[in-house]
Amino acid sequence: MTARPIEDASSGARRIVLLVSHSTSGGAQEIWANLAEGLRARGHQVMLAALYPGDSPPQELTPPATWTYAVLERPASLGAKLAMIRDLARLFDGFEADIVFTALPAANVLAPVAATLARRRVRVVTSHHSPSETYNRALNLVDGLTGSLSSVAHIVGVSEAVRRTHQGKPAAYRGKLTTIKNALPPDVEARIARLAEARLGRRTGRLVVAIGRLAEQKNYPVLIRAAVHMPDVVVRIVGDGSEGPALKALAAELGVTDRVQFLGFHPRTETLEILAGGDVFVQPSLFEGHSLALIEAAKLGMPLVVSDAQVQIEGVTAPDGALCGVVVGLHDDRSLAREILRLLDDPVHYAAAVSQATALGAAATYDAMITSYEQLMG
């Protein structure tokens, strides 16, 4: 395929591939879908792509956007994986990509190699949405090597805490690290603003909401155990995942099935409505990157209770250094229950937490996020 003229590539508009490892609904996929909308609105040609489809329904996209795949099923053999790299290079060439932004470990590792094999010059910007220690050890090692390739121009961490976890990689890698925090697109912000307005003046109930996959990362056992110490509080968990049966069994064992509700997966619009109906947002995760659910809860003006993992503390810290949420120990169910009850029982404390969360939510701006990614295009 003949490359486009140089003057075309040097104009303001770029041909951009936003690549993830798989299209299953999740935080990174949601952020990339949001980023695609913002970059298109600024005149760029954007393809949302995944190495392969996921095991669950794909992240919903705003029409006419669709998912493009390098291969149609997850490769199992080494030969199939090598062939996928070739197919990915062909995808870059076929789209005449100028730059590729990647998210999730496999995409981060394979895109720089595919860009090196492509017939045209393709710049790659990889991104990390969770700490390095949460990755497969071998994949994390390979990431340090592929991220050092000349095809990789920048490496983004979605929080300072996430970025710091990758500082142990080669010097060529470390020199490319930067931080861009997540934000919500205008349509989601507008929907949240309407929901936040409806919340004003309503009487505070005793409903706790948590959002996220039923996975070990989310540390839901501590929240279920905390429910034992909150006999008049209802906990709603939105999401599905492999840990579902074990979590439901724990709730039954502890005798809290009447107060811990597993609502399963819901589309984003419905999830926001469920969130807005709650009184306190709880995120006891072992790790996060820069959680969209946390930003959504903050913009709704919901008191925030998070774990004391470093990435979580940063997530509830305002740009001026003010702590805008309640932080509790990772496995301290009694403290978690105590802090939730204090919020629900003390109107003055609750009002202060609402004010802090609102200030934190206002600091996450979509235009700043889009501009930051745009500036990495060179």
C-alpha positions as CSV (number, residue, x, y, z in Angstrom):
1,M,0.0,0.0,0.0
2,T,1.4,3.4,-0.9
3,A,1.8,5.8,2.0
4,R,-0.1,9.1,1.9
5,P,1.9,12.2,0.9
6,I,4.0,13.8,3.7
7,E,2.0,17.0,3.7
8,D,-1.1,15.0,4.6
9,A,0.5,13.5,7.6
10,S,1.8,16.9,8.8
11,S,-1.6,18.6,8.8
12,G,-3.5,19.0,12.1
13,A,-5.7,16.0,11.6
14,R,-4.3,12.5,12.3
15,R,-5.4,9.0,11.6
16,I,-5.5,7.4,15.0
17,V,-6.0,3.8,16.2
18,L,-7.2,3.4,19.7
19,L,-6.3,-0.2,20.6
20,V,-7.1,-2.4,23.5
21,S,-6.4,-6.1,24.1
22,H,-10.1,-7.1,24.0
23,S,-13.4,-5.4,23.7
24,T,-15.1,-6.7,26.8
25,S,-16.8,-3.9,28.7
26,G,-14.4,-2.4,31.3
27,G,-12.7,0.8,32.4
28,A,-10.0,0.9,29.8
29,Q,-12.4,0.2,27.0
30,E,-14.8,2.8,28.3
31,I,-12.0,5.4,28.5
32,W,-10.9,4.6,24.9
33,A,-14.5,4.9,23.7
34,N,-14.7,8.3,25.3
35,L,-11.4,9.4,23.9
36,A,-12.4,8.3,20.4
37,E,-15.5,10.6,20.6
38,G,-13.4,13.5,21.8
39,L,-10.7,13.1,19.1
40,R,-13.3,12.7,16.4
41,A,-14.9,15.9,17.5
42,R,-11.5,17.6,17.0
43,G,-11.4,16.5,13.4
44,H,-9.2,13.3,13.6
45,Q,-10.0,10.0,11.9
46,V,-10.3,7.4,14.6
47,M,-10.6,3.6,14.6
48,L,-11.5,1.8,17.8
49,A,-9.8,-1.6,17.7
50,A,-9.1,-4.7,19.8
51,L,-6.7,-7.6,19.3
52,Y,-9.6,-9.9,19.5
53,P,-13.2,-10.0,20.9
54,G,-13.6,-10.6,24.6
55,D,-15.5,-13.4,26.4
56,S,-18.4,-11.1,27.4
57,P,-20.5,-8.5,25.5
58,P,-18.2,-5.7,24.1
59,Q,-18.0,-2.2,25.5
60,E,-21.0,-0.2,24.1
61,L,-20.1,2.4,21.6
62,T,-22.0,5.5,20.4
63,P,-23.1,4.9,16.7
64,P,-21.7,5.0,14.1
65,A,-18.6,3.8,16.0
66,T,-17.9,0.0,15.9
67,W,-15.2,-2.3,17.0
68,T,-12.5,-3.5,14.6
69,Y,-10.5,-6.6,15.4
70,A,-7.0,-7.8,14.4
71,V,-8.3,-11.4,14.6
72,L,-11.7,-12.8,15.3
73,E,-10.8,-15.1,18.1
74,R,-8.3,-15.1,20.9
75,P,-5.2,-17.0,19.7
76,A,-4.1,-20.0,21.7
77,S,-0.9,-21.2,20.0
78,L,2.4,-19.4,19.6
79,G,2.0,-19.5,15.9
80,A,-1.5,-17.9,16.1
81,K,-0.1,-15.2,18.4
82,L,2.7,-14.4,15.9
83,A,0.2,-14.3,13.1
84,M,-1.9,-11.8,15.1
85,I,1.1,-9.5,15.2
86,R,1.3,-9.7,11.4
87,D,-2.4,-9.0,11.1
88,L,-2.1,-6.1,13.5
89,A,0.6,-4.6,11.3
90,R,-1.7,-5.0,8.3
91,L,-4.5,-3.3,10.2
92,F,-2.2,-0.3,10.8
93,D,-1.2,-0.2,7.1
94,G,-4.8,-0.6,5.9
95,F,-6.1,2.2,8.0
96,E,-3.0,4.3,7.1
97,A,-2.5,5.0,10.8
98,D,-0.3,7.9,11.9
99,I,-0.4,7.0,15.6
100,V,-1.7,4.2,17.8
101,F,-2.8,4.6,21.4
102,T,-2.9,1.4,23.4
103,A,-4.4,0.2,26.7
104,L,-4.1,-3.1,28.5
105,P,-0.9,-5.2,28.7
106,A,-1.2,-7.4,25.6
107,A,-2.0,-4.5,23.4
108,N,0.8,-2.5,25.0
109,V,3.3,-5.2,24.2
110,L,2.2,-6.2,20.7
111,A,1.5,-2.8,19.1
112,P,5.1,-1.6,19.2
113,V,6.2,-4.8,17.5
114,A,3.5,-4.5,14.9
115,A,4.3,-0.8,14.3
116,T,7.9,-1.8,13.7
117,L,6.8,-4.4,11.1
118,A,4.3,-2.0,9.4
119,R,5.2,-0.7,5.9
120,R,4.5,2.9,7.0
121,R,5.9,4.8,10.0
122,V,3.5,4.4,12.9
123,R,4.1,6.1,16.3
124,V,2.8,4.3,19.4
125,V,1.7,5.7,22.7
126,T,1.1,2.9,25.3
127,S,-0.9,3.5,28.5
128,H,-1.2,1.8,31.9
129,H,-4.5,1.8,33.7
130,S,-3.3,-0.2,36.7
131,P,0.0,-0.7,38.7
132,S,2.7,-2.8,37.1
133,E,2.7,-5.4,39.9
134,T,-0.8,-6.4,38.9
135,Y,0.4,-7.6,35.5
136,N,1.6,-11.1,34.5
137,R,5.2,-11.1,35.5
138,A,6.5,-12.3,32.1
139,L,4.3,-9.8,30.3
140,N,5.5,-7.0,32.5
141,L,9.1,-7.9,31.7
142,V,8.4,-7.9,28.0
143,D,6.6,-4.6,28.3
144,G,9.8,-3.0,29.6
145,L,11.5,-4.2,26.4
146,T,8.9,-3.4,23.8
147,G,8.2,0.0,25.5
148,S,11.9,0.8,24.9
149,L,11.6,0.4,21.2
150,S,11.9,3.5,19.0
151,S,8.3,3.0,17.7
152,V,7.0,4.0,21.2
153,A,6.9,7.7,21.6
154,H,5.3,8.1,25.0
155,I,4.0,5.9,27.9
156,V,1.0,7.2,29.8
157,G,0.1,6.4,33.4
158,V,-3.5,7.3,34.3
159,S,-2.3,8.4,37.8
160,E,1.0,9.4,39.4
161,A,0.8,6.3,41.5
162,V,0.4,4.1,38.5
163,R,3.2,5.9,36.6
164,R,5.6,5.4,39.5
165,T,5.1,1.6,39.5
166,H,6.8,1.5,36.1
167,Q,9.9,3.4,37.1
168,G,11.9,0.3,37.6
169,K,12.0,-0.5,33.9
170,P,14.8,0.4,31.5
171,A,16.0,4.0,31.2
172,A,14.8,4.2,27.6
173,Y,11.3,3.3,28.9
174,R,11.4,5.6,32.0
175,G,12.2,8.6,29.8
176,K,8.9,8.3,28.0
177,L,6.6,8.1,31.1
178,T,4.0,10.8,31.6
179,T,0.7,11.1,33.4
180,I,-2.8,11.9,32.0
181,K,-5.7,11.5,34.4
182,N,-9.1,10.2,33.2
183,A,-12.2,12.3,32.8
184,L,-15.8,11.9,31.7
185,P,-17.2,12.9,28.3
186,P,-19.7,15.8,28.0
187,D,-22.8,13.7,27.5
188,V,-22.0,11.6,30.6
189,E,-21.3,14.8,32.6
190,A,-24.6,16.3,31.4
191,R,-26.5,13.2,32.5
192,I,-24.7,13.2,35.9
193,A,-25.5,16.9,36.3
194,R,-29.2,16.2,35.8
195,L,-29.0,13.3,38.3
196,A,-27.1,15.4,40.8
197,E,-29.7,18.2,40.6
198,A,-32.4,15.6,41.3
199,R,-30.4,14.5,44.4
200,L,-30.4,18.0,45.9
201,G,-32.6,18.3,48.9
202,R,-33.6,14.7,49.0
203,R,-33.6,13.0,52.4
204,T,-30.5,10.9,53.0
205,G,-31.3,7.2,53.2
206,R,-29.1,4.3,54.2
207,L,-28.0,2.9,50.8
208,V,-24.4,2.1,49.9
209,V,-23.4,1.6,46.2
210,A,-20.3,-0.1,44.8
211,I,-19.6,-0.4,41.1
212,G,-17.2,-2.8,39.3
213,R,-16.5,-6.3,38.2
214,L,-17.0,-9.1,40.7
215,A,-13.2,-9.8,40.6
216,E,-10.5,-10.2,43.3
217,Q,-9.2,-6.7,42.5
218,K,-12.4,-5.0,43.8
219,N,-12.0,-6.6,47.3
220,Y,-15.7,-7.0,47.8
221,P,-15.4,-9.5,50.7
222,V,-14.4,-6.6,53.0
223,L,-17.6,-4.7,52.1
224,I,-19.8,-7.8,52.6
225,R,-18.2,-8.4,56.0
226,A,-18.8,-4.7,56.8
227,A,-22.5,-5.3,56.2
228,V,-22.6,-7.5,59.2
229,H,-21.8,-4.4,61.4
230,M,-24.4,-2.3,59.6
231,P,-27.8,-4.0,60.2
232,D,-29.9,-1.2,58.9
233,V,-27.8,-0.4,55.7
234,V,-28.4,-1.9,52.3
235,V,-25.4,-2.5,50.0
236,R,-25.8,-2.6,46.2
237,I,-23.1,-4.0,44.0
238,V,-23.3,-3.3,40.3
239,G,-21.3,-5.7,38.1
240,D,-20.7,-9.3,37.2
241,G,-17.7,-11.5,37.0
242,S,-16.0,-14.8,38.0
243,E,-16.0,-14.0,41.8
244,G,-19.9,-13.8,41.8
245,P,-20.6,-17.3,43.2
246,A,-18.0,-17.0,46.0
247,L,-19.2,-13.5,47.0
248,K,-22.8,-14.6,47.1
249,A,-21.8,-17.7,49.2
250,L,-20.0,-15.4,51.6
251,A,-23.0,-13.1,51.9
252,A,-25.2,-16.2,52.7
253,E,-22.6,-17.5,55.2
254,L,-22.6,-14.2,57.0
255,G,-26.4,-13.9,56.9
256,V,-26.6,-10.6,55.0
257,T,-28.2,-11.8,51.7
258,D,-31.2,-9.6,52.5
259,R,-29.0,-6.5,52.7
260,V,-26.3,-7.2,50.1
261,Q,-27.8,-7.0,46.7
262,F,-25.9,-8.2,43.6
263,L,-27.4,-6.3,40.7
264,G,-25.3,-7.8,37.9
265,F,-24.1,-5.9,34.8
266,H,-26.0,-2.8,33.7
267,P,-25.3,-0.4,30.8
268,R,-23.7,2.9,31.8
269,T,-26.9,4.9,31.8
270,E,-28.7,2.5,34.1
271,T,-25.6,2.2,36.3
272,L,-25.5,6.0,36.7
273,E,-29.1,6.0,37.8
274,I,-28.5,3.2,40.4
275,L,-25.4,5.2,41.6
276,A,-27.4,8.4,41.9
277,G,-30.0,6.6,44.1
278,G,-27.4,5.7,46.7
279,D,-26.2,7.7,49.7
280,V,-22.5,6.6,49.9
281,F,-20.1,5.4,47.3
282,V,-17.7,2.7,48.4
283,Q,-14.7,1.4,46.5
284,P,-12.6,-1.0,48.6
285,S,-10.4,-2.1,45.7
286,L,-6.9,-3.6,46.1
287,F,-5.8,-1.4,43.2
288,E,-7.3,0.9,40.6
289,G,-5.9,3.2,37.9
290,H,-8.0,6.3,38.0
291,S,-11.5,4.9,38.4
292,L,-14.3,6.3,36.2
293,A,-16.8,5.1,38.8
294,L,-15.1,7.2,41.4
295,I,-15.2,10.3,39.2
296,E,-18.9,9.7,38.5
297,A,-19.7,9.4,42.2
298,A,-17.7,12.5,42.9
299,K,-19.5,14.5,40.3
300,L,-22.8,13.3,41.7
301,G,-21.7,14.7,45.1
302,M,-21.7,11.4,46.8
303,P,-19.5,10.9,49.9
304,L,-16.5,8.7,48.9
305,V,-15.1,5.8,51.0
306,V,-12.0,4.1,49.5
307,S,-9.3,1.7,50.5
308,D,-5.9,2.9,51.6
309,A,-4.1,1.6,48.5
310,Q,-1.8,4.4,47.2
311,V,-3.7,4.7,43.9
312,Q,-6.9,5.0,45.8
313,I,-5.6,7.7,48.1
314,E,-4.5,9.7,45.0
315,G,-7.9,9.1,43.5
316,V,-9.6,11.1,46.3
317,T,-6.9,13.8,46.6
318,A,-7.7,17.1,44.9
319,P,-5.0,19.0,42.9
320,D,-4.3,21.2,45.9
321,G,-3.6,18.2,48.0
322,A,-6.8,18.2,50.0
323,L,-8.2,14.7,50.9
324,C,-11.8,14.6,49.5
325,G,-12.8,11.1,50.7
326,V,-12.6,8.7,53.6
327,V,-9.8,6.2,53.5
328,V,-9.9,2.9,55.4
329,G,-7.7,-0.2,55.6
330,L,-7.8,-2.7,52.8
331,H,-9.1,-5.5,55.0
332,D,-10.6,-3.6,58.0
333,D,-14.3,-4.4,57.7
334,R,-15.1,-2.9,61.1
335,S,-13.5,0.4,60.3
336,L,-15.3,0.4,56.9
337,A,-18.6,-0.1,58.6
338,R,-17.8,2.6,61.2
339,E,-16.9,5.2,58.6
340,I,-20.0,4.5,56.6
341,L,-22.3,4.7,59.6
342,R,-20.6,7.9,60.7
343,L,-21.5,9.5,57.3
344,L,-25.1,8.2,57.5
345,D,-25.7,9.2,61.1
346,D,-24.0,12.6,61.2
347,P,-25.6,15.2,58.9
348,V,-22.8,17.7,59.4
349,H,-20.2,15.1,58.5
350,Y,-22.2,14.0,55.6
351,A,-22.6,17.5,54.2
352,A,-18.9,18.1,54.5
353,A,-18.2,14.9,52.6
354,V,-20.6,15.9,49.9
355,S,-18.8,19.3,49.5
356,Q,-15.4,17.6,49.3
357,A,-16.6,15.0,46.7
358,T,-18.1,17.8,44.6
359,A,-14.9,19.8,44.6
360,L,-12.9,16.7,43.6
361,G,-15.4,15.9,40.7
362,A,-15.0,19.4,39.4
363,A,-11.3,19.0,39.0
364,A,-11.6,16.2,36.4
365,T,-12.1,18.0,33.1
366,Y,-12.6,16.2,29.8
367,D,-11.2,18.9,27.5
368,A,-7.9,18.8,29.5
369,M,-7.7,15.1,29.0
370,I,-8.3,15.2,25.3
371,T,-5.8,18.0,24.8
372,S,-3.2,16.1,26.8
373,Y,-3.5,13.0,24.5
374,E,-3.6,15.3,21.4
375,Q,-0.3,16.9,22.5
376,L,1.4,13.4,22.5
377,M,0.8,13.1,18.7
378,G,3.8,15.3,17.9
